[in-house]
Amino acid sequence: MTAPRRAASIRRRLLIQGVGIAALLALVLYLAVRGVAGSAIQTVQDSVLGTATVIIAEELRGGTGAVSVDIPYAAFSMLGAVGEDRVFYRIVVGGETVTGYPDLPLPDEAPGLTPAFYDATYDDTILRIGAVGRSVLVDGQRVGVTVLLGQTRTAQAAITAQMANRAAALGLGVFALAAVLALVSARAALKPVNLLAGAVERRGPQDLRPVTRAVPRELVPLVAALNGLIARLGTALDRTETFITEAAHHVRTPLATVRMQTEIALRQADDDATRASLRQVIRAVDSAARSAGQMLDHASVIHRSDRGAPAPLDVCAVLRDLAHQVRPVADMRDMDVVLDLPDAPVTLAVDRLLLESALRNLLDNALKYGHAETEITVTLTQEDGTALIAVCDRGRGLGDGGAGALTARFARGANVADVVGSGLGLTIVRDAARACGGSFEIAERTGGGTCATLHLPLG
């Protein structure tokens, strides 16, 4: 049987797609969690920084000659509670720094009472700076005051990294779970296909029933095409059987007519040379008829091996019937057909025509190649669920070719050249035995002759 060409596995495709989607979703989840966590941390830090800046701004006092400020310790303790960040501050009154770090960067625009936040580099460190602006009365005039409070971002970076690690772990977990679900989903999606393939595979070679099992909607066109193929195959087999039957009739009938007319001519001929020629014609016709018959029998065996559910049959009855049919031929050679069969029926679930074809060829060989005035023994035994049918003769034996060479098509032993034969008899026996689920062997018989044995499963 020709193996179909293999394309990419559907399961692998589904699995790759599922894993790819899972990886993409895991990456999106990682980026989303990291972004949201970073934004939330930034918001919390700005809230704390803004509150501390406002507290310092509220401690500004005006008066005579200058602005006084008592920087509350609570403002710095709030920032210190967030982490081990460094804190910088600067208070600018009327454009002059009155306390703090004078080079702490100012905002681009003057801040108001609501804290403004911005990032700036100071002392090679990125700071988050909160700025609040207000006015105070100095000597009866309003003076603008800007309060800057900066904080390093070490704690924020540490918390962001921690959240990123957790997001990565979550993403990997989601990816692993999604990959497993993708594998399970791929198997579940392909299960109907596998069940359908198994149901078709379990069928025997003779089972040409249409597929009627319920299948998913997507598989309905495939099942319809398969049923169409089965229907066409059944039709082709029916035509083949009809052709074999008609061919057998059209080949054998003219040959029989030629043989009959030749025999009439032989009886009417007086010339010895003419009679010898007519005898050769009869021999050639017999050989042609036998060859044609066995070729058609072989074609029939091959054809029937692929169809027809076998019905149980009693092999003892078949053997008695065949022995009765060949007994006239055996009597002409003073040979006796001896049956050694069990008293109880032995049932086989094989095609009757295949079995009869195999046994008829074995008996025919025993009659042709067995010596006159000898016995042909047919025995039937049972062993380990197998029926053993042996046909043994006292004849010429296998010769030098051996048993294996004699089952090849048109192969004949060197010791039977003087006997009409086609070389297809043992081939038919071998193929019929295989079609019945059994085997065939032939060997030299102790004391002379051959013993051919069919091994067939009991039904």
Buried (B, 14 or more C-beta within 10 A) or exposed (E): EEEEEEEEEEBEEBBBEBBEEBBEBBBEBBEEBBEEBBEEBBEEBBEBBBBBBBBBBBBBEBEEEEBEBEBBEEBBEBBBEBBEBBBBBBBBBEEEBBEBBEEBBBBEEEBEEEBBBBEBEBEEBEBBBBBBBBEBEBEEEEBEBBBBBBBBBBBBBBBBEEBBEBBBEBBEEBBEEBBEEBBEBBEEBBEBBEBBEEEBEEEEEBEBEEBEEEBEEEBEEEBEEBBEEBEEEBEEBEEBBEEBEEBBEEBBEEBEEBBEEBBEBBEEBEEEEEBEBBEEBBEBBEEBBBBBBBBBBBBBBBBBBBBBEBEEBBBBEBBBEBBEEBEEBBEEBEBEBEBEBEEEEBBBBBBBBBBBBBBBBBBBBBBBBBBEEBBBBBBBBEEEEBBBBBBBBBBBBBBEBEBEBBBBEEBBBEBBEEEBBBBBBBBBBBBBBBBBBBEBBBBBBEEEBBBBBBBBEBB
